Amino acid sequence: MNKNGEFRLVERLDGAAVRPITVSIDGRPVPALAGESVLSVLLSQGEKGICKNSHGLVSGAYCGMGICFCCLVRVDGREKQRACMTAVADGMTVETRRSLSDLDACLVAEHEVAA
């Protein structure tokens, strides 16, 4: 835990320091640490709702380990990327699917994964 009460990666297992980077989430710059997952960056920013489910309700990650596919986001223009399994990189662009205009894309993504 850091001095702000946050749990953040500060060094790798080999002892090397983790360097701070900036990613774009839904069009806004967000600080991150190289090597952490997109999901951990979203959660560190208080972003819990990532997508809309088939009932039109905002939902977020469920398992956090790549099995449930409830955290699908668009990363650098690539659809259906699991936020929990994707490591951030400097300058990465992440788009969540919380807006109504993206509801259909989210439902299609969920359906294709389940099929």
CORSULMO-V522487 format. One record per residue. N is the residue number from 1. NEAR is the number of other ideal C-beta (glycine too) atoms within 10 Angstrom. Layout:
# CORSULMO-V522487
((N NEAR) (N NEAR))
This chain:
# CORSULMO-V522487
((1 8) (2 8) (3 5) (4 6) (5 6) (6 8) (7 10) (8 15) (9 13) (10 10) (11 10) (12 11) (13 5) (14 5) (15 6) (16 9) (17 10) (18 15) (19 9) (20 10) (21 18) (22 12) (23 20) (24 14) (25 20) (26 16) (27 8) (28 8) (29 10) (30 18) (31 12) (32 28) (33 18) (34 15) (35 15) (36 17) (37 21) (38 26) (39 23) (40 20) (41 23) (42 26) (43 19) (44 16) (45 13) (46 6) (47 18) (48 11) (49 14) (50 23) (51 25) (52 22) (53 14) (54 11) (55 6) (56 9) (57 9) (58 13) (59 19) (60 19) (61 22) (62 12) (63 12) (64 18) (65 11) (66 14) (67 11) (68 13) (69 19) (70 19) (71 25) (72 23) (73 25) (74 18) (75 20) (76 13) (77 7) (78 9) (79 15) (80 16) (81 18) (82 23) (83 27) (84 24) (85 15) (86 20) (87 12) (88 24) (89 14) (90 11) (91 11) (92 19) (93 13) (94 24) (95 19) (96 23) (97 25) (98 17) (99 12) (100 9) (101 7) (102 16) (103 16) (104 11) (105 18) (106 23) (107 16) (108 12) (109 20) (110 20) (111 10) (112 12) (113 13) (114 7) (115 5))
